[in-house]
Amino acid sequence: MSESKPGSVIVLAADKDALYEPDVDTSQVDERRLLRKIDIRVVPWLGLLYFLNFLDRGSIGNAKVVE
């Protein structure tokens, strides 16, 4: 088995139910702050992928057909 980074979680198929813990208190979690953090980390990557998709679709018209 390969080594993992400290703090990373390895989930096996049998342990999926072990992730849900009803005893954990999540009342102090600020949902707006959490969503903002997710947005800040995910949206730039989506923008980059959208831009690369745009470049790829735009360049198909410039492709030269070689006989």
mmJSON file of the N, C-alpha and C atoms, coordinates in Angstrom:
{"data_MODEL":{"atom_site":{
"group_PDB":["ATOM","ATOM","ATOM","ATOM","ATOM","ATOM","ATOM","ATOM","ATOM","ATOM","ATOM","ATOM","ATOM","ATOM","ATOM","ATOM","ATOM","ATOM","ATOM","ATOM","ATOM","ATOM","ATOM","ATOM","ATOM","ATOM","ATOM","ATOM","ATOM","ATOM","ATOM","ATOM","ATOM","ATOM","ATOM","ATOM","ATOM","ATOM","ATOM","ATOM","ATOM","ATOM","ATOM","ATOM","ATOM","ATOM","ATOM","ATOM","ATOM","ATOM","ATOM","ATOM","ATOM","ATOM","ATOM","ATOM","ATOM","ATOM","ATOM","ATOM","ATOM","ATOM","ATOM","ATOM","ATOM","ATOM","ATOM","ATOM","ATOM","ATOM","ATOM","ATOM","ATOM","ATOM","ATOM","ATOM","ATOM","ATOM","ATOM","ATOM","ATOM","ATOM","ATOM","ATOM","ATOM","ATOM","ATOM","ATOM","ATOM","ATOM","ATOM","ATOM","ATOM","ATOM","ATOM","ATOM","ATOM","ATOM","ATOM","ATOM","ATOM","ATOM","ATOM","ATOM","ATOM","ATOM","ATOM","ATOM","ATOM","ATOM","ATOM","ATOM","ATOM","ATOM","ATOM","ATOM","ATOM","ATOM","ATOM","ATOM","ATOM","ATOM","ATOM","ATOM","ATOM","ATOM","ATOM","ATOM","ATOM","ATOM","ATOM","ATOM","ATOM","ATOM","ATOM","ATOM","ATOM","ATOM","ATOM","ATOM","ATOM","ATOM","ATOM","ATOM","ATOM","ATOM","ATOM","ATOM","ATOM","ATOM","ATOM","ATOM","ATOM","ATOM","ATOM","ATOM","ATOM","ATOM","ATOM","ATOM","ATOM","ATOM","ATOM","ATOM","ATOM","ATOM","ATOM","ATOM","ATOM","ATOM","ATOM","ATOM","ATOM","ATOM","ATOM","ATOM","ATOM","ATOM","ATOM","ATOM","ATOM","ATOM","ATOM","ATOM","ATOM","ATOM","ATOM","ATOM","ATOM","ATOM","ATOM","ATOM","ATOM","ATOM","ATOM","ATOM","ATOM","ATOM","ATOM","ATOM","ATOM"],
"id":[1,2,3,4,5,6,7,8,9,10,11,12,13,14,15,16,17,18,19,20,21,22,23,24,25,26,27,28,29,30,31,32,33,34,35,36,37,38,39,40,41,42,43,44,45,46,47,48,49,50,51,52,53,54,55,56,57,58,59,60,61,62,63,64,65,66,67,68,69,70,71,72,73,74,75,76,77,78,79,80,81,82,83,84,85,86,87,88,89,90,91,92,93,94,95,96,97,98,99,100,101,102,103,104,105,106,107,108,109,110,111,112,113,114,115,116,117,118,119,120,121,122,123,124,125,126,127,128,129,130,131,132,133,134,135,136,137,138,139,140,141,142,143,144,145,146,147,148,149,150,151,152,153,154,155,156,157,158,159,160,161,162,163,164,165,166,167,168,169,170,171,172,173,174,175,176,177,178,179,180,181,182,183,184,185,186,187,188,189,190,191,192,193,194,195,196,197,198,199,200,201],
"type_symbol":["N","C","C","N","C","C","N","C","C","N","C","C","N","C","C","N","C","C","N","C","C","N","C","C","N","C","C","N","C","C","N","C","C","N","C","C","N","C","C","N","C","C","N","C","C","N","C","C","N","C","C","N","C","C","N","C","C","N","C","C","N","C","C","N","C","C","N","C","C","N","C","C","N","C","C","N","C","C","N","C","C","N","C","C","N","C","C","N","C","C","N","C","C","N","C","C","N","C","C","N","C","C","N","C","C","N","C","C","N","C","C","N","C","C","N","C","C","N","C","C","N","C","C","N","C","C","N","C","C","N","C","C","N","C","C","N","C","C","N","C","C","N","C","C","N","C","C","N","C","C","N","C","C","N","C","C","N","C","C","N","C","C","N","C","C","N","C","C","N","C","C","N","C","C","N","C","C","N","C","C","N","C","C","N","C","C","N","C","C","N","C","C","N","C","C","N","C","C","N","C","C"],
"label_atom_id":["N","CA","C","N","CA","C","N","CA","C","N","CA","C","N","CA","C","N","CA","C","N","CA","C","N","CA","C","N","CA","C","N","CA","C","N","CA","C","N","CA","C","N","CA","C","N","CA","C","N","CA","C","N","CA","C","N","CA","C","N","CA","C","N","CA","C","N","CA","C","N","CA","C","N","CA","C","N","CA","C","N","CA","C","N","CA","C","N","CA","C","N","CA","C","N","CA","C","N","CA","C","N","CA","C","N","CA","C","N","CA","C","N","CA","C","N","CA","C","N","CA","C","N","CA","C","N","CA","C","N","CA","C","N","CA","C","N","CA","C","N","CA","C","N","CA","C","N","CA","C","N","CA","C","N","CA","C","N","CA","C","N","CA","C","N","CA","C","N","CA","C","N","CA","C","N","CA","C","N","CA","C","N","CA","C","N","CA","C","N","CA","C","N","CA","C","N","CA","C","N","CA","C","N","CA","C","N","CA","C","N","CA","C","N","CA","C","N","CA","C","N","CA","C","N","CA","C","N","CA","C","N","CA","C"],
"label_alt_id":[null,null,null,null,null,null,null,null,null,null,null,null,null,null,null,null,null,null,null,null,null,null,null,null,null,null,null,null,null,null,null,null,null,null,null,null,null,null,null,null,null,null,null,null,null,null,null,null,null,null,null,null,null,null,null,null,null,null,null,null,null,null,null,null,null,null,null,null,null,null,null,null,null,null,null,null,null,null,null,null,null,null,null,null,null,null,null,null,null,null,null,null,null,null,null,null,null,null,null,null,null,null,null,null,null,null,null,null,null,null,null,null,null,null,null,null,null,null,null,null,null,null,null,null,null,null,null,null,null,null,null,null,null,null,null,null,null,null,null,null,null,null,null,null,null,null,null,null,null,null,null,null,null,null,null,null,null,null,null,null,null,null,null,null,null,null,null,null,null,null,null,null,null,null,null,null,null,null,null,null,null,null,null,null,null,null,null,null,null,null,null,null,null,null,null,null,null,null,null,null,null],
"label_comp_id":["MET","MET","MET","SER","SER","SER","GLU","GLU","GLU","SER","SER","SER","LYS","LYS","LYS","PRO","PRO","PRO","GLY","GLY","GLY","SER","SER","SER","VAL","VAL","VAL","ILE","ILE","ILE","VAL","VAL","VAL","LEU","LEU","LEU","ALA","ALA","ALA","ALA","ALA","ALA","ASP","ASP","ASP","LYS","LYS","LYS","ASP","ASP","ASP","ALA","ALA","ALA","LEU","LEU","LEU","TYR","TYR","TYR","GLU","GLU","GLU","PRO","PRO","PRO","ASP","ASP","ASP","VAL","VAL","VAL","ASP","ASP","ASP","THR","THR","THR","SER","SER","SER","GLN","GLN","GLN","VAL","VAL","VAL","ASP","ASP","ASP","GLU","GLU","GLU","ARG","ARG","ARG","ARG","ARG","ARG","LEU","LEU","LEU","LEU","LEU","LEU","ARG","ARG","ARG","LYS","LYS","LYS","ILE","ILE","ILE","ASP","ASP","ASP","ILE","ILE","ILE","ARG","ARG","ARG","VAL","VAL","VAL","VAL","VAL","VAL","PRO","PRO","PRO","TRP","TRP","TRP","LEU","LEU","LEU","GLY","GLY","GLY","LEU","LEU","LEU","LEU","LEU","LEU","TYR","TYR","TYR","PHE","PHE","PHE","LEU","LEU","LEU","ASN","ASN","ASN","PHE","PHE","PHE","LEU","LEU","LEU","ASP","ASP","ASP","ARG","ARG","ARG","GLY","GLY","GLY","SER","SER","SER","ILE","ILE","ILE","GLY","GLY","GLY","ASN","ASN","ASN","ALA","ALA","ALA","LYS","LYS","LYS","VAL","VAL","VAL","VAL","VAL","VAL","GLU","GLU","GLU"],
"label_asym_id":["A","A","A","A","A","A","A","A","A","A","A","A","A","A","A","A","A","A","A","A","A","A","A","A","A","A","A","A","A","A","A","A","A","A","A","A","A","A","A","A","A","A","A","A","A","A","A","A","A","A","A","A","A","A","A","A","A","A","A","A","A","A","A","A","A","A","A","A","A","A","A","A","A","A","A","A","A","A","A","A","A","A","A","A","A","A","A","A","A","A","A","A","A","A","A","A","A","A","A","A","A","A","A","A","A","A","A","A","A","A","A","A","A","A","A","A","A","A","A","A","A","A","A","A","A","A","A","A","A","A","A","A","A","A","A","A","A","A","A","A","A","A","A","A","A","A","A","A","A","A","A","A","A","A","A","A","A","A","A","A","A","A","A","A","A","A","A","A","A","A","A","A","A","A","A","A","A","A","A","A","A","A","A","A","A","A","A","A","A","A","A","A","A","A","A","A","A","A","A","A","A"],
"label_entity_id":["1","1","1","1","1","1","1","1","1","1","1","1","1","1","1","1","1","1","1","1","1","1","1","1","1","1","1","1","1","1","1","1","1","1","1","1","1","1","1","1","1","1","1","1","1","1","1","1","1","1","1","1","1","1","1","1","1","1","1","1","1","1","1","1","1","1","1","1","1","1","1","1","1","1","1","1","1","1","1","1","1","1","1","1","1","1","1","1","1","1","1","1","1","1","1","1","1","1","1","1","1","1","1","1","1","1","1","1","1","1","1","1","1","1","1","1","1","1","1","1","1","1","1","1","1","1","1","1","1","1","1","1","1","1","1","1","1","1","1","1","1","1","1","1","1","1","1","1","1","1","1","1","1","1","1","1","1","1","1","1","1","1","1","1","1","1","1","1","1","1","1","1","1","1","1","1","1","1","1","1","1","1","1","1","1","1","1","1","1","1","1","1","1","1","1","1","1","1","1","1","1"],
"label_seq_id":[1,1,1,2,2,2,3,3,3,4,4,4,5,5,5,6,6,6,7,7,7,8,8,8,9,9,9,10,10,10,11,11,11,12,12,12,13,13,13,14,14,14,15,15,15,16,16,16,17,17,17,18,18,18,19,19,19,20,20,20,21,21,21,22,22,22,23,23,23,24,24,24,25,25,25,26,26,26,27,27,27,28,28,28,29,29,29,30,30,30,31,31,31,32,32,32,33,33,33,34,34,34,35,35,35,36,36,36,37,37,37,38,38,38,39,39,39,40,40,40,41,41,41,42,42,42,43,43,43,44,44,44,45,45,45,46,46,46,47,47,47,48,48,48,49,49,49,50,50,50,51,51,51,52,52,52,53,53,53,54,54,54,55,55,55,56,56,56,57,57,57,58,58,58,59,59,59,60,60,60,61,61,61,62,62,62,63,63,63,64,64,64,65,65,65,66,66,66,67,67,67],
"pdbx_PDB_ins_code":[null,null,null,null,null,null,null,null,null,null,null,null,null,null,null,null,null,null,null,null,null,null,null,null,null,null,null,null,null,null,null,null,null,null,null,null,null,null,null,null,null,null,null,null,null,null,null,null,null,null,null,null,null,null,null,null,null,null,null,null,null,null,null,null,null,null,null,null,null,null,null,null,null,null,null,null,null,null,null,null,null,null,null,null,null,null,null,null,null,null,null,null,null,null,null,null,null,null,null,null,null,null,null,null,null,null,null,null,null,null,null,null,null,null,null,null,null,null,null,null,null,null,null,null,null,null,null,null,null,null,null,null,null,null,null,null,null,null,null,null,null,null,null,null,null,null,null,null,null,null,null,null,null,null,null,null,null,null,null,null,null,null,null,null,null,null,null,null,null,null,null,null,null,null,null,null,null,null,null,null,null,null,null,null,null,null,null,null,null,null,null,null,null,null,null,null,null,null,null,null,null],
"Cartn_x":[0.843,0.0,0.888,0.545,1.37,1.183,2.226,2.157,1.311,0.637,-0.192,0.364,-0.048,0.391,-0.256,0.408,-0.211,-1.497,-2.531,-3.793,-4.718,-4.245,-5.121,-5.946,-7.07,-7.981,-8.083,-7.873,-8.037,-9.315,-10.256,-11.546,-11.643,-11.842,-12.059,-13.554,-13.931,-15.349,-16.127,-15.518,-16.205,-16.333,-15.513,-15.499,-16.348,-17.111,-17.902,-18.924,-19.525,-20.502,-19.834,-18.551,-17.843,-17.605,-17.782,-17.564,-18.673,-19.871,-20.988,-20.977,-20.835,-20.84,-21.923,-23.04,-24.147,-23.825,-22.77,-22.424,-21.634,-21.184,-20.373,-21.274,-20.894,-21.676,-21.236,-22.133,-21.825,-22.586,-23.114,-23.909,-23.05,-21.76,-20.878,-20.302,-20.621,-20.088,-20.868,-20.138,-20.755,-20.853,-22.072,-22.27,-21.847,-22.115,-21.716,-20.202,-19.498,-18.033,-17.463,-18.069,-17.627,-17.843,-19.018,-19.286,-18.368,-18.063,-17.131,-15.749,-15.294,-13.986,-13.962,-15.041,-15.128,-15.123,-15.894,-15.947,-14.579,-13.847,-12.53,-11.559,-11.715,-10.792,-11.222,-12.507,-12.996,-13.215,-13.764,-14.147,-12.952,-11.776,-10.653,-10.29,-10.353,-10.066,-11.123,-12.373,-13.435,-13.27,-12.858,-12.613,-11.485,-10.426,-9.303,-9.746,-10.511,-10.995,-11.924,-12.77,-13.66,-12.852,-11.795,-10.937,-10.224,-9.691,-9.012,-9.996,-11.227,-12.258,-12.539,-12.604,-12.829,-11.695,-10.447,-9.299,-9.341,-9.689,-9.727,-10.806,-11.97,-13.053,-12.779,-12.088,-11.773,-10.708,-9.79,-8.691,-9.073,-10.198,-10.584,-10.89,-11.337,-11.603,-10.338,-9.231,-7.956,-7.136,-7.647,-6.9,-6.822,-5.656,-5.431,-5.593,-6.375,-6.571,-5.468,-4.676,-3.573,-4.031,-3.824,-4.233,-3.134],
"Cartn_y":[-1.178,0.0,1.24,2.266,3.455,4.341,5.133,6.055,7.256,7.826,8.997,10.177,11.37,12.582,12.667,13.311,13.482,14.302,13.862,14.575,14.129,13.28,12.816,11.636,11.444,10.384,9.374,8.125,7.046,6.321,6.278,5.662,4.361,3.295,2.012,1.817,0.945,0.729,0.298,-0.48,-0.959,0.129,1.195,2.238,3.45,3.417,4.576,4.954,3.963,4.256,4.821,4.602,5.092,6.594,7.228,8.665,9.47,8.949,9.663,9.429,10.518,10.429,11.358,10.818,11.658,12.429,12.056,12.734,14.02,14.294,15.482,16.709,17.728,18.966,19.901,20.173,21.078,22.389,22.692,23.906,25.165,25.059,26.219,26.496,25.67,25.838,26.945,27.943,29.024,28.573,28.273,27.701,28.663,29.951,30.929,30.997,30.946,30.994,29.729,28.589,27.333,27.333,27.78,27.833,28.817,29.94,30.923,30.298,29.543,28.892,27.868,27.107,26.138,26.866,27.945,28.727,29.275,29.786,30.379,29.322,28.104,27.044,26.347,26.31,25.535,26.405,27.598,28.428,28.795,29.143,29.427,28.247,27.031,25.857,25.674,25.907,25.799,26.856,28.065,29.129,28.761,28.173,27.752,26.67,25.703,24.652,25.209,26.173,26.808,27.549,28.252,28.984,28.03,26.928,25.95,25.321,25.087,24.564,25.566,26.839,27.896,27.933,27.848,27.843,26.634,25.488,24.267,24.356,24.844,24.952,26.045,27.098,28.182,27.796,26.943,26.579,25.493,24.841,23.779,24.35,25.601,26.243,26.582,26.708,27.044,25.81,24.64,23.418,23.192,22.806,22.583,21.094,20.804,19.422,19.07,18.068,17.64,16.428,16.495,15.392,14.383],
"Cartn_z":[0.0,0.0,0.0,-0.751,-0.849,0.377,0.649,1.779,1.403,2.386,2.139,2.915,2.526,3.201,4.575,5.533,6.842,6.728,7.389,7.361,6.254,5.354,4.28,4.771,4.145,4.548,3.418,3.733,2.767,3.141,2.201,2.473,1.695,2.397,1.759,1.57,0.663,0.368,1.611,2.472,3.667,4.725,4.644,5.667,5.318,4.239,3.842,4.91,5.56,6.601,7.844,8.015,9.188,9.116,7.952,7.839,8.511,8.535,9.15,10.65,11.393,12.846,13.377,13.83,14.294,15.564,16.281,17.535,17.322,16.101,15.829,15.795,16.569,16.638,15.523,14.573,13.469,13.582,14.761,14.932,14.849,15.094,15.067,13.678,12.697,11.351,10.64,10.141,9.379,7.925,7.491,6.16,5.059,5.223,4.2,4.06,5.179,5.15,4.499,4.804,4.207,2.699,2.25,0.815,0.108,0.76,0.177,0.001,1.004,0.912,-0.228,-0.361,-1.459,-2.799,-2.893,-4.134,-4.508,-3.528,-3.805,-4.323,-3.871,-4.302,-5.587,-5.9,-7.047,-8.291,-8.125,-9.272,-10.163,-9.62,-10.531,-11.434,-10.908,-11.731,-12.814,-12.46,-13.465,-14.547,-14.142,-15.122,-16.067,-15.531,-16.371,-17.36,-16.883,-17.775,-18.851,-18.485,-19.453,-20.515,-20.086,-21.017,-21.974,-21.441,-22.302,-23.293,-22.859,-23.754,-24.874,-24.525,-25.511,-26.539,-26.06,-26.978,-27.905,-27.355,-28.155,-29.238,-28.89,-29.862,-30.89,-30.475,-31.405,-32.403,-31.997,-32.892,-33.89,-33.693,-34.624,-36.01,-36.053,-37.344,-38.106,-37.38,-38.01,-38.386,-38.069,-38.353,-39.868,-40.31,-41.721,-42.028,-43.047,-43.439,-44.428,-44.083,-44.934,-45.723,-47.016,-47.881,-48.045],
"occupancy":[1.0,1.0,1.0,1.0,1.0,1.0,1.0,1.0,1.0,1.0,1.0,1.0,1.0,1.0,1.0,1.0,1.0,1.0,1.0,1.0,1.0,1.0,1.0,1.0,1.0,1.0,1.0,1.0,1.0,1.0,1.0,1.0,1.0,1.0,1.0,1.0,1.0,1.0,1.0,1.0,1.0,1.0,1.0,1.0,1.0,1.0,1.0,1.0,1.0,1.0,1.0,1.0,1.0,1.0,1.0,1.0,1.0,1.0,1.0,1.0,1.0,1.0,1.0,1.0,1.0,1.0,1.0,1.0,1.0,1.0,1.0,1.0,1.0,1.0,1.0,1.0,1.0,1.0,1.0,1.0,1.0,1.0,1.0,1.0,1.0,1.0,1.0,1.0,1.0,1.0,1.0,1.0,1.0,1.0,1.0,1.0,1.0,1.0,1.0,1.0,1.0,1.0,1.0,1.0,1.0,1.0,1.0,1.0,1.0,1.0,1.0,1.0,1.0,1.0,1.0,1.0,1.0,1.0,1.0,1.0,1.0,1.0,1.0,1.0,1.0,1.0,1.0,1.0,1.0,1.0,1.0,1.0,1.0,1.0,1.0,1.0,1.0,1.0,1.0,1.0,1.0,1.0,1.0,1.0,1.0,1.0,1.0,1.0,1.0,1.0,1.0,1.0,1.0,1.0,1.0,1.0,1.0,1.0,1.0,1.0,1.0,1.0,1.0,1.0,1.0,1.0,1.0,1.0,1.0,1.0,1.0,1.0,1.0,1.0,1.0,1.0,1.0,1.0,1.0,1.0,1.0,1.0,1.0,1.0,1.0,1.0,1.0,1.0,1.0,1.0,1.0,1.0,1.0,1.0,1.0,1.0,1.0,1.0,1.0,1.0,1.0],
"B_iso_or_equiv":[0.0,0.0,0.0,0.0,0.0,0.0,0.0,0.0,0.0,0.0,0.0,0.0,0.0,0.0,0.0,0.0,0.0,0.0,0.0,0.0,0.0,0.0,0.0,0.0,0.0,0.0,0.0,0.0,0.0,0.0,0.0,0.0,0.0,0.0,0.0,0.0,0.0,0.0,0.0,0.0,0.0,0.0,0.0,0.0,0.0,0.0,0.0,0.0,0.0,0.0,0.0,0.0,0.0,0.0,0.0,0.0,0.0,0.0,0.0,0.0,0.0,0.0,0.0,0.0,0.0,0.0,0.0,0.0,0.0,0.0,0.0,0.0,0.0,0.0,0.0,0.0,0.0,0.0,0.0,0.0,0.0,0.0,0.0,0.0,0.0,0.0,0.0,0.0,0.0,0.0,0.0,0.0,0.0,0.0,0.0,0.0,0.0,0.0,0.0,0.0,0.0,0.0,0.0,0.0,0.0,0.0,0.0,0.0,0.0,0.0,0.0,0.0,0.0,0.0,0.0,0.0,0.0,0.0,0.0,0.0,0.0,0.0,0.0,0.0,0.0,0.0,0.0,0.0,0.0,0.0,0.0,0.0,0.0,0.0,0.0,0.0,0.0,0.0,0.0,0.0,0.0,0.0,0.0,0.0,0.0,0.0,0.0,0.0,0.0,0.0,0.0,0.0,0.0,0.0,0.0,0.0,0.0,0.0,0.0,0.0,0.0,0.0,0.0,0.0,0.0,0.0,0.0,0.0,0.0,0.0,0.0,0.0,0.0,0.0,0.0,0.0,0.0,0.0,0.0,0.0,0.0,0.0,0.0,0.0,0.0,0.0,0.0,0.0,0.0,0.0,0.0,0.0,0.0,0.0,0.0,0.0,0.0,0.0,0.0,0.0,0.0],
"pdbx_formal_charge":[null,null,null,null,null,null,null,null,null,null,null,null,null,null,null,null,null,null,null,null,null,null,null,null,null,null,null,null,null,null,null,null,null,null,null,null,null,null,null,null,null,null,null,null,null,null,null,null,null,null,null,null,null,null,null,null,null,null,null,null,null,null,null,null,null,null,null,null,null,null,null,null,null,null,null,null,null,null,null,null,null,null,null,null,null,null,null,null,null,null,null,null,null,null,null,null,null,null,null,null,null,null,null,null,null,null,null,null,null,null,null,null,null,null,null,null,null,null,null,null,null,null,null,null,null,null,null,null,null,null,null,null,null,null,null,null,null,null,null,null,null,null,null,null,null,null,null,null,null,null,null,null,null,null,null,null,null,null,null,null,null,null,null,null,null,null,null,null,null,null,null,null,null,null,null,null,null,null,null,null,null,null,null,null,null,null,null,null,null,null,null,null,null,null,null,null,null,null,null,null,null],
"auth_seq_id":[1,1,1,2,2,2,3,3,3,4,4,4,5,5,5,6,6,6,7,7,7,8,8,8,9,9,9,10,10,10,11,11,11,12,12,12,13,13,13,14,14,14,15,15,15,16,16,16,17,17,17,18,18,18,19,19,19,20,20,20,21,21,21,22,22,22,23,23,23,24,24,24,25,25,25,26,26,26,27,27,27,28,28,28,29,29,29,30,30,30,31,31,31,32,32,32,33,33,33,34,34,34,35,35,35,36,36,36,37,37,37,38,38,38,39,39,39,40,40,40,41,41,41,42,42,42,43,43,43,44,44,44,45,45,45,46,46,46,47,47,47,48,48,48,49,49,49,50,50,50,51,51,51,52,52,52,53,53,53,54,54,54,55,55,55,56,56,56,57,57,57,58,58,58,59,59,59,60,60,60,61,61,61,62,62,62,63,63,63,64,64,64,65,65,65,66,66,66,67,67,67],
"auth_comp_id":["MET","MET","MET","SER","SER","SER","GLU","GLU","GLU","SER","SER","SER","LYS","LYS","LYS","PRO","PRO","PRO","GLY","GLY","GLY","SER","SER","SER","VAL","VAL","VAL","ILE","ILE","ILE","VAL","VAL","VAL","LEU","LEU","LEU","ALA","ALA","ALA","ALA","ALA","ALA","ASP","ASP","ASP","LYS","LYS","LYS","ASP","ASP","ASP","ALA","ALA","ALA","LEU","LEU","LEU","TYR","TYR","TYR","GLU","GLU","GLU","PRO","PRO","PRO","ASP","ASP","ASP","VAL","VAL","VAL","ASP","ASP","ASP","THR","THR","THR","SER","SER","SER","GLN","GLN","GLN","VAL","VAL","VAL","ASP","ASP","ASP","GLU","GLU","GLU","ARG","ARG","ARG","ARG","ARG","ARG","LEU","LEU","LEU","LEU","LEU","LEU","ARG","ARG","ARG","LYS","LYS","LYS","ILE","ILE","ILE","ASP","ASP","ASP","ILE","ILE","ILE","ARG","ARG","ARG","VAL","VAL","VAL","VAL","VAL","VAL","PRO","PRO","PRO","TRP","TRP","TRP","LEU","LEU","LEU","GLY","GLY","GLY","LEU","LEU","LEU","LEU","LEU","LEU","TYR","TYR","TYR","PHE","PHE","PHE","LEU","LEU","LEU","ASN","ASN","ASN","PHE","PHE","PHE","LEU","LEU","LEU","ASP","ASP","ASP","ARG","ARG","ARG","GLY","GLY","GLY","SER","SER","SER","ILE","ILE","ILE","GLY","GLY","GLY","ASN","ASN","ASN","ALA","ALA","ALA","LYS","LYS","LYS","VAL","VAL","VAL","VAL","VAL","VAL","GLU","GLU","GLU"],
"auth_asym_id":["A","A","A","A","A","A","A","A","A","A","A","A","A","A","A","A","A","A","A","A","A","A","A","A","A","A","A","A","A","A","A","A","A","A","A","A","A","A","A","A","A","A","A","A","A","A","A","A","A","A","A","A","A","A","A","A","A","A","A","A","A","A","A","A","A","A","A","A","A","A","A","A","A","A","A","A","A","A","A","A","A","A","A","A","A","A","A","A","A","A","A","A","A","A","A","A","A","A","A","A","A","A","A","A","A","A","A","A","A","A","A","A","A","A","A","A","A","A","A","A","A","A","A","A","A","A","A","A","A","A","A","A","A","A","A","A","A","A","A","A","A","A","A","A","A","A","A","A","A","A","A","A","A","A","A","A","A","A","A","A","A","A","A","A","A","A","A","A","A","A","A","A","A","A","A","A","A","A","A","A","A","A","A","A","A","A","A","A","A","A","A","A","A","A","A","A","A","A","A","A","A"],
"auth_atom_id":["N","CA","C","N","CA","C","N","CA","C","N","CA","C","N","CA","C","N","CA","C","N","CA","C","N","CA","C","N","CA","C","N","CA","C","N","CA","C","N","CA","C","N","CA","C","N","CA","C","N","CA","C","N","CA","C","N","CA","C","N","CA","C","N","CA","C","N","CA","C","N","CA","C","N","CA","C","N","CA","C","N","CA","C","N","CA","C","N","CA","C","N","CA","C","N","CA","C","N","CA","C","N","CA","C","N","CA","C","N","CA","C","N","CA","C","N","CA","C","N","CA","C","N","CA","C","N","CA","C","N","CA","C","N","CA","C","N","CA","C","N","CA","C","N","CA","C","N","CA","C","N","CA","C","N","CA","C","N","CA","C","N","CA","C","N","CA","C","N","CA","C","N","CA","C","N","CA","C","N","CA","C","N","CA","C","N","CA","C","N","CA","C","N","CA","C","N","CA","C","N","CA","C","N","CA","C","N","CA","C","N","CA","C","N","CA","C","N","CA","C","N","CA","C","N","CA","C","N","CA","C","N","CA","C"],
"pdbx_PDB_model_num":[1,1,1,1,1,1,1,1,1,1,1,1,1,1,1,1,1,1,1,1,1,1,1,1,1,1,1,1,1,1,1,1,1,1,1,1,1,1,1,1,1,1,1,1,1,1,1,1,1,1,1,1,1,1,1,1,1,1,1,1,1,1,1,1,1,1,1,1,1,1,1,1,1,1,1,1,1,1,1,1,1,1,1,1,1,1,1,1,1,1,1,1,1,1,1,1,1,1,1,1,1,1,1,1,1,1,1,1,1,1,1,1,1,1,1,1,1,1,1,1,1,1,1,1,1,1,1,1,1,1,1,1,1,1,1,1,1,1,1,1,1,1,1,1,1,1,1,1,1,1,1,1,1,1,1,1,1,1,1,1,1,1,1,1,1,1,1,1,1,1,1,1,1,1,1,1,1,1,1,1,1,1,1,1,1,1,1,1,1,1,1,1,1,1,1,1,1,1,1,1,1]
}}}
